[in-house]
Amino acid sequence: MPSKLKTECKAWASALAHSGLSASRLGYAKEKMSENGPWGKVLTIDTMNPTVKKVEYAVRGPIVQRAVQIEKELREGVKKPFAEVIKANIGDAHAMGQQPITFFRQVLAMCSYPELLNDSSFPEDAKHRARRILQSCGGSSLGAYSASQGIDCVLQDVARYIERRDGGIPCNPENVYLTTGASDGIMTMLKLLVCGEDEGRTGVMISIPQYPLYSAALAELGAVQINYYLNEDKCWSMDLSELKRSLKEARRHCNPRALCIINPGNPTGQVQSRDCIEDVIRFAAKERLLLMADEVYQDNVYAEGCEFHSFKKVLFEMGPEYSDSVELVSFHSTSKCYMGECGFRGGYMEIINMDPEVKAQLNKLVSVRLCPPVPGQALMGLVVNPPQPGEPSYINFIKERSATLSALAEKARLTEEILNTVPGISCNPVQGAMYSFPSISLSKAAIEEAANDQAPDMFYCMRLLEETGICLVPGSGFGQKDGTYHFRMTILPPMDKLKVLLTKVKEFHQRFTNQYS
């Protein structure tokens, strides 16, 4: 150690010794000094933001980290009772083999490398979309910043899409914000909402089971998570009496200000009925709650008799009593539906009935991040403005979209059918989205085996991973009623792998049940 540094260390230790610190604390300080230099680390686990330590995100949690380790072990030649890990833990469509929509990639390719606009192998409608997007970009380049709210022509296209989807109900582009996936919009709105301390802290109602983005965001922002339970016995439907119970209890210890709904549902795969949506809107109006409608799976509806109804459409069809007053923010994304373009991080949110002064603050907040990824914005523009009848790419686009959604519908049916043949597993119909959330019966012996170490369904899923290479997420990562156990699995794997996955789950559950019977 250089003499100057040694002198400083001695002086620092002497100062500590005369400061009244105990010998044990002094020893700890010397130890930290030797590890981190004379002054120690500024940022430690004890001095970091305490809310960050409360953040958990199950779909990329410990079980997924172990799956990654197992993949590495397989590559290094470690012998396992399986040849590969099948990850059914996350809705990452392209990672599971889903093919991109040709038209979208053609346009994005030309936007990224405009020289391709001179290539005769690209269809004219794709070239037209690419030129239109580039003309709206600074310097006609996808590499330029956009306006903070988003590329103007894409904002216009999103507004026209919403109008078509909702049967002509007007949409003002000034109320549309392009986002870095839906997650970014959700986080932005929660930042605007959360305030107060102690019993005045903002509470946000979220469904249980829930998508862990919500619990993680609320923990990070220091808000109060208010759980309302979906009704598993009625295909994970929302129950108005449960909403009332949850709200009444929450008002004893916080200030509930918002209600979040995921429709179609994640992780539960349900599609809410129009009657249910009307009930929710009346409830929000009466209780003065802002509605956050997560509608990223709006094209993913499979079950006969089910139909997607946007919250905005229902709100406006209920008349001015509600449409002039209920505050609503809805979210969509390029990551799901038939597109599955998760990596581009494209999305939008539309705000309804927001206070003008709050909207000014929202504009300020989004300006701080400069802009969402411009390629993701361009892709969002293509999703809402795809090839039209008569254009060269239309027939192939319809064929690809239909094939993707038909395959997902078949996989949803197969998943429910096979899982329900397994004694001890019960799976509701996968009405929409990309997941099933079956319940599993665990014996007292299995629960006790897990008790000192981890949640019983985490124990179950970890055993499943180690013995079969199947990576699922335990229901405890999404929330569930006490005494019930579940897992979430995506239906995205190719049909051949999905059949392997379901067979392995079936065989494992039978072995596991026999072992702990």
C-alpha positions in Angstrom: 0.0 0.0 0.0 1.5 3.5 -0.9 2.7 5.4 2.2 0.3 8.3 1.7 -2.7 5.9 1.5 -1.4 4.0 4.5 -1.2 7.2 6.5 -4.8 8.1 5.5 -6.1 4.7 6.5 -4.4 5.0 9.9 -5.9 8.4 10.4 -9.3 7.2 9.4 -9.1 4.2 11.8 -7.9 6.5 14.6 -10.8 8.8 14.0 -13.2 5.9 14.2 -11.6 4.6 17.4 -12.3 8.0 19.1 -15.8 8.2 17.7 -17.3 5.8 20.3 -17.8 2.9 17.9 -17.8 -0.5 19.4 -14.9 -2.8 18.7 -17.1 -5.0 16.6 -18.3 -2.1 14.5 -14.7 -0.8 14.2 -13.6 -4.2 13.0 -16.4 -4.3 10.5 -15.4 -0.8 9.3 -11.7 -1.9 8.9 -12.9 -4.9 7.0 -15.0 -2.8 4.6 -12.1 -0.3 4.3 -9.7 -3.1 3.2 -12.3 -4.4 0.7 -13.4 -1.1 -0.8 -10.5 1.3 -0.1 -10.2 3.9 2.7 -13.7 5.3 2.4 -15.9 2.2 1.5 -18.7 2.1 -1.1 -21.1 5.0 -1.5 -23.8 2.7 -2.7 -24.4 -0.5 -0.6 -27.3 -2.8 0.0 -27.9 -0.8 3.2 -27.8 2.7 1.5 -29.6 1.9 -1.8 -33.2 2.8 -2.5 -35.2 0.5 -0.1 -38.2 0.3 -2.5 -36.0 -1.4 -5.2 -35.3 -4.2 -2.8 -39.0 -4.9 -2.6 -39.3 -5.4 -6.4 -39.9 -8.9 -7.6 -40.5 -10.2 -11.1 -41.5 -13.8 -11.2 -41.3 -14.4 -15.0 -37.6 -13.8 -14.9 -37.0 -14.9 -11.3 -35.0 -17.7 -9.7 -36.5 -20.6 -11.7 -35.6 -18.9 -14.9 -32.1 -18.2 -13.7 -31.7 -21.9 -12.9 -33.0 -22.7 -16.3 -30.2 -20.6 -17.8 -27.7 -22.4 -15.7 -29.0 -25.8 -16.8 -28.7 -24.7 -20.5 -25.1 -23.8 -19.8 -24.5 -27.2 -18.1 -26.0 -29.0 -21.1 -23.7 -27.2 -23.5 -20.7 -28.2 -21.3 -21.7 -31.8 -21.6 -23.3 -32.4 -18.2 -25.6 -35.4 -18.4 -29.3 -34.6 -17.7 -32.4 -36.8 -18.1 -33.4 -34.4 -21.0 -31.7 -32.9 -24.1 -33.0 -29.4 -23.9 -34.7 -26.8 -21.7 -38.1 -25.8 -23.0 -38.9 -22.3 -21.7 -42.6 -21.8 -21.3 -42.2 -19.1 -18.7 -42.6 -15.9 -20.8 -44.7 -14.6 -23.7 -41.8 -14.2 -26.0 -43.3 -15.4 -29.3 -40.4 -15.2 -31.6 -38.1 -16.9 -29.1 -40.5 -19.8 -29.2 -40.4 -20.0 -33.0 -43.3 -17.8 -34.1 -42.5 -16.3 -37.5 -42.5 -12.5 -38.0 -45.1 -10.9 -40.4 -43.3 -10.4 -43.7 -44.8 -7.0 -44.5 -43.7 -5.5 -41.1 -40.1 -6.7 -41.5 -39.9 -5.5 -45.1 -41.0 -2.0 -44.2 -38.7 -1.9 -41.2 -35.8 -3.1 -43.3 -36.3 -0.2 -45.8 -36.7 2.3 -43.0 -33.4 1.1 -41.5 -31.6 1.0 -44.8 -33.3 3.3 -47.3 -31.2 2.0 -50.2 -33.6 -0.9 -50.3 -36.3 1.4 -51.5 -34.6 1.0 -54.9 -34.9 -2.8 -54.7 -37.5 -4.2 -57.1 -38.1 -7.3 -54.9 -40.0 -5.2 -52.3 -43.7 -4.6 -52.9 -44.9 -1.0 -53.6 -47.2 -0.8 -50.6 -44.3 -1.6 -48.3 -42.2 1.0 -50.0 -45.0 3.6 -49.6 -45.3 2.9 -45.9 -41.5 3.1 -45.5 -41.3 6.5 -47.3 -44.2 7.9 -45.3 -42.5 6.9 -42.0 -39.1 8.3 -43.1 -40.6 11.6 -44.2 -41.9 12.0 -40.6 -38.5 11.3 -39.1 -35.8 14.0 -38.6 -33.4 13.9 -41.5 -35.5 11.1 -43.0 -33.7 8.8 -40.7 -34.9 6.2 -38.2 -31.9 7.1 -36.1 -33.1 10.6 -35.3 -35.1 11.5 -32.1 -38.8 11.8 -32.6 -41.1 14.1 -30.8 -41.6 12.9 -27.2 -45.2 11.9 -27.8 -44.2 10.0 -30.9 -43.9 10.2 -34.7 -46.8 12.4 -35.9 -47.9 10.1 -38.8 -47.9 7.1 -36.4 -50.0 9.0 -33.8 -52.5 9.8 -36.6 -52.6 6.1 -37.7 -53.1 4.9 -34.1 -56.0 7.3 -33.7 -57.6 6.1 -36.9 -57.1 2.4 -35.8 -58.9 3.1 -32.5 -61.8 4.7 -34.3 -62.1 1.7 -36.7 -61.8 -0.8 -33.8 -64.5 1.0 -31.8 -67.0 1.5 -34.5 -66.4 5.1 -35.3 -66.0 6.6 -31.8 -63.7 9.6 -32.3 -60.0 9.4 -31.1 -57.9 12.6 -30.9 -54.3 11.9 -31.8 -53.3 14.5 -29.1 -54.6 11.9 -26.5 -52.3 9.2 -27.9 -48.8 8.6 -26.6 -46.4 6.1 -28.2 -44.5 4.1 -25.5 -41.7 1.7 -25.0 -44.0 -1.3 -25.0 -47.1 -1.1 -22.9 -45.0 -1.5 -19.7 -43.5 2.0 -20.2 -47.0 3.6 -20.4 -48.2 1.7 -17.4 -45.2 2.8 -15.4 -45.6 6.4 -16.5 -49.3 6.5 -15.4 -48.4 5.0 -12.0 -45.8 7.7 -11.5 -48.4 10.4 -12.1 -50.8 8.7 -9.7 -48.7 7.8 -6.7 -48.5 10.3 -3.8 -49.2 10.7 -0.1 -47.8 9.1 3.0 -49.1 6.7 5.7 -52.9 6.3 5.4 -52.9 8.8 2.6 -50.6 6.8 0.4 -52.0 6.0 -3.1 -53.5 2.5 -3.4 -53.9 0.8 -6.8 -56.3 -2.2 -7.3 -54.8 -5.1 -9.2 -56.2 -8.5 -10.1 -55.0 -11.6 -8.4 -53.5 -13.5 -10.2 -51.7 -10.6 -11.7 -49.0 -9.8 -14.1 -45.9 -9.1 -11.9 -45.2 -5.8 -13.7 -47.9 -4.3 -11.6 -46.7 -5.5 -8.2 -43.1 -4.6 -9.1 -44.0 -1.1 -10.2 -46.1 -0.4 -7.1 -43.3 -1.7 -4.9 -40.7 0.5 -6.7 -42.9 3.6 -6.4 -43.9 3.0 -2.8 -47.6 2.7 -3.5 -50.0 0.3 -1.8 -51.0 -2.8 -3.7 -54.7 -3.6 -3.3 -55.6 -7.1 -4.3 -58.9 -8.2 -5.8 -59.3 -11.9 -6.6 -60.6 -13.2 -9.9 -63.1 -16.0 -9.7 -61.4 -19.3 -10.7 -64.7 -21.2 -10.5 -66.2 -19.0 -13.1 -63.3 -19.1 -15.6 -61.4 -16.3 -13.8 -64.2 -13.8 -14.2 -64.3 -10.5 -12.3 -66.7 -10.3 -9.5 -68.3 -7.0 -8.5 -68.8 -8.0 -4.9 -65.1 -8.8 -4.7 -64.2 -5.4 -6.0 -66.4 -3.8 -3.3 -64.9 -6.0 -0.6 -61.3 -5.2 -1.7 -61.9 -1.4 -1.9 -63.7 -1.2 1.5 -60.8 -3.0 3.3 -58.2 -0.9 1.5 -59.8 2.4 2.5 -58.9 1.6 6.1 -55.2 2.0 5.4 -54.6 3.9 2.1 -56.2 6.1 -0.5 -57.3 3.9 -3.4 -57.1 5.9 -6.6 -56.9 3.5 -9.6 -58.2 0.1 -10.8 -56.1 -2.0 -13.2 -57.7 -4.6 -15.5 -55.9 -7.0 -17.9 -58.3 -8.1 -20.7 -57.7 -10.6 -22.2 -56.1 -11.8 -19.0 -52.5 -12.6 -18.1 -51.7 -15.0 -16.5 -55.3 -16.5 -16.5 -56.3 -16.3 -20.2 -59.8 -15.2 -19.6 -61.8 -12.8 -21.8 -64.1 -10.5 -19.9 -67.7 -10.1 -21.0 -69.3 -6.8 -22.0 -71.6 -7.0 -19.0 -68.6 -7.3 -16.7 -66.9 -4.3 -18.3 -70.0 -2.2 -17.8 -70.1 -3.2 -14.1 -66.5 -2.2 -13.7 -67.1 1.2 -15.4 -70.1 1.9 -13.1 -68.0 0.8 -10.1 -65.1 3.1 -11.1 -67.5 6.0 -11.7 -69.2 5.6 -8.3 -66.0 5.1 -6.3 -64.0 7.8 -8.2 -61.3 5.5 -9.5 -59.1 6.0 -12.6 -59.3 3.0 -14.9 -56.1 1.4 -16.4 -57.1 -1.1 -19.1 -54.2 -3.3 -20.2 -55.5 -4.6 -23.6 -52.3 -5.9 -25.2 -53.9 -9.2 -26.1 -56.9 -7.7 -27.8 -56.4 -9.9 -31.0 -55.8 -13.1 -28.9 -59.3 -14.4 -28.5 -60.0 -18.1 -29.2 -62.9 -19.4 -27.3 -66.3 -19.7 -29.0 -68.7 -17.1 -27.7 -65.9 -14.8 -26.5 -65.3 -11.4 -28.0 -62.9 -8.6 -27.1 -64.6 -5.4 -26.1 -62.4 -2.3 -25.6 -63.0 -0.4 -22.4 -63.2 2.8 -24.4 -65.9 1.5 -26.7 -68.1 0.3 -23.9 -67.5 3.5 -21.9 -68.7 5.7 -24.8 -71.7 3.4 -25.6 -72.8 3.8 -22.0 -73.5 7.4 -22.6 -72.3 10.9 -21.4 -73.0 10.1 -17.8 -69.9 7.9 -17.9 -68.0 8.9 -21.1 -67.7 12.6 -20.0 -66.4 11.8 -16.5 -64.6 8.4 -16.1 -60.9 8.7 -16.4 -59.5 5.9 -18.6 -56.1 5.0 -19.8 -55.8 2.1 -22.2 -52.6 0.3 -23.4 -51.6 -1.7 -26.4 -48.3 -3.2 -27.7 -46.5 -4.7 -30.6 -45.3 -7.5 -28.4 -48.3 -9.8 -28.3 -51.3 -10.7 -30.6 -50.2 -12.1 -33.9 -47.1 -9.9 -34.1 -45.1 -11.1 -31.2 -42.5 -8.4 -31.8 -41.3 -8.1 -28.2 -37.8 -6.9 -28.9 -38.9 -3.8 -30.8 -40.5 -2.4 -27.6 -43.4 -0.6 -29.4 -46.6 0.4 -27.8 -49.1 3.2 -27.2 -51.5 4.5 -24.6 -54.6 6.6 -25.0 -55.9 8.9 -22.3 -59.6 9.8 -21.8 -60.9 12.6 -19.6 -57.5 13.5 -18.1 -57.3 16.9 -16.3 -55.6 19.4 -18.7 -53.1 20.4 -16.0 -52.2 16.8 -15.4 -51.8 16.2 -19.1 -49.3 19.1 -19.2 -47.3 17.3 -16.5 -47.6 14.0 -18.5 -46.1 15.8 -21.5 -43.3 17.0 -19.3 -42.7 13.5 -17.9 -42.5 11.9 -21.3 -40.2 14.6 -22.6 -37.6 13.7 -20.0 -37.0 10.3 -21.7 -36.7 12.1 -25.1 -38.7 9.6 -27.1 -39.5 5.9 -27.3 -37.4 3.7 -29.6 -38.2 5.0 -33.1 -38.1 1.5 -34.8 -40.7 0.4 -32.2 -42.8 3.4 -33.1 -42.6 2.6 -36.8 -43.7 -1.0 -36.1 -46.6 0.2 -34.0 -47.6 2.3 -37.0 -47.6 -0.8 -39.2 -49.6 -2.8 -36.8 -52.4 -0.2 -36.8 -52.0 0.5 -40.5 -51.4 -2.9 -42.2 -51.9 -3.7 -45.9 -55.4 -3.0 -47.1 -57.6 -4.9 -49.6 -56.2 -4.4 -53.1 -52.7 -3.7 -52.0 -49.9 -6.1 -53.2 -49.1 -7.4 -49.7 -52.7 -7.8 -48.4 -53.4 -11.4 -49.2 -50.1 -12.7 -47.8 -50.5 -10.5 -44.7 -54.0 -11.9 -44.0 -52.7 -15.5 -44.6 -49.8 -15.0 -42.1 -51.9 -13.3 -39.5 -54.7 -16.0 -39.8 -52.2 -18.8 -39.6 -50.6 -17.4 -36.4 -53.9 -16.9 -34.6 -55.3 -20.2 -35.8 -52.2 -22.0 -34.5 -52.5 -20.2 -31.1 -56.2 -21.2 -30.9 -55.4 -24.8 -31.5 -52.6 -24.8 -28.9 -55.0 -23.1 -26.4 -57.5 -25.9 -27.0 -54.8 -28.7 -26.8 -53.3 -27.3 -23.5 -56.7 -27.2 -21.7 -57.6 -30.7 -23.1 -54.4 -32.5 -22.1 -53.9 -30.8 -18.7 -57.5 -31.7 -17.7 -56.7 -35.4 -18.3 -54.2 -35.3 -15.4 -55.6 -36.2 -11.9 -54.7 -33.4 -9.6 -54.5 -30.7 -12.4 -57.4 -28.5 -13.3 -57.2 -26.1 -16.2 -59.8 -23.5 -17.1 -60.5 -22.8 -20.8 -57.8 -20.6 -22.4 -60.2 -18.1 -23.8 -57.5 -15.7 -24.9 -54.0 -14.2 -24.4 -51.1 -16.6 -24.5 -51.2 -18.5 -21.2 -52.9 -21.1 -19.1 -52.9 -20.9 -15.3 -53.9 -24.4 -14.1 -54.4 -25.3 -10.5 -52.4 -28.2 -9.0 -53.3 -30.3 -6.0 -50.3 -30.8 -3.7 -50.4 -33.2 -0.8 -49.6 -32.3 2.8 -46.3 -34.2 2.5 -45.3 -32.1 -0.6 -46.2 -28.9 1.1 -44.2 -29.8 4.3 -41.2 -30.8 2.2 -41.2 -27.3 0.7 -42.2 -25.4 3.9 -38.7 -24.6 5.2 -37.3 -23.6 1.9 -39.7 -22.2 -0.7 -43.3 -21.8 -1.7 -44.9 -25.2 -2.5 -45.6 -24.4 -6.1 -42.0 -23.1 -6.5 -40.8 -26.4 -5.1 -43.0 -28.2 -7.6 -41.8 -26.1 -10.6 -38.2 -26.4 -9.6 -38.4 -30.1 -9.4 -40.2 -30.1 -12.8 -37.3 -28.1 -14.2 -34.6 -30.3 -12.8 -36.2 -33.6 -13.8 -37.7 -32.7 -17.2 -36.1 -29.4 -18.5 -39.6 -27.8 -18.5 -39.4 -24.2 -17.3 -42.8 -22.9 -15.9 -43.5 -20.1 -13.4 -45.1 -21.0 -10.1 -48.5 -19.4 -9.3 -47.1 -17.8 -6.2 -45.2 -15.4 -8.4 -48.5 -14.0 -9.7 -50.5 -14.2 -6.5 -53.2 -16.7 -5.7 -55.7 -17.4 -2.9 -54.2 -18.9 0.2 -54.2 -22.7 0.1 -54.3 -22.9 -3.7 -51.4 -23.7 -6.0 -50.9 -23.0 -9.7 -48.3 -22.6 -12.5 -48.4 -20.4 -15.5 -47.3 -21.7 -18.9 -47.3 -20.0 -22.2 -49.0 -21.8 -25.1 -46.4 -20.4 -27.6 -44.1 -23.3 -28.2 -44.3 -25.0 -31.6 -47.0 -27.7 -31.7 -44.5 -30.5 -31.6 -42.7 -29.0 -28.6 -45.9 -28.1 -26.9 -47.0 -31.8 -27.1 -43.7 -32.9 -25.6 -44.0 -30.2 -22.8 -47.6 -31.3 -21.9 -46.7 -35.0 -21.9 -43.7 -34.3 -19.6 -45.8 -32.2 -17.3 -48.4 -35.0 -17.1 -45.9 -37.7 -16.4 -44.0 -35.6 -13.8 -47.2 -34.7 -12.0 -48.1 -38.4 -11.7 -44.6 -39.2 -10.3 -44.6 -36.3 -8.0 -48.0 -37.2 -6.6 -47.0 -40.8 -6.1 -43.8 -39.8 -4.3 -45.6 -37.5 -1.8 -48.9 -39.4 -1.5 
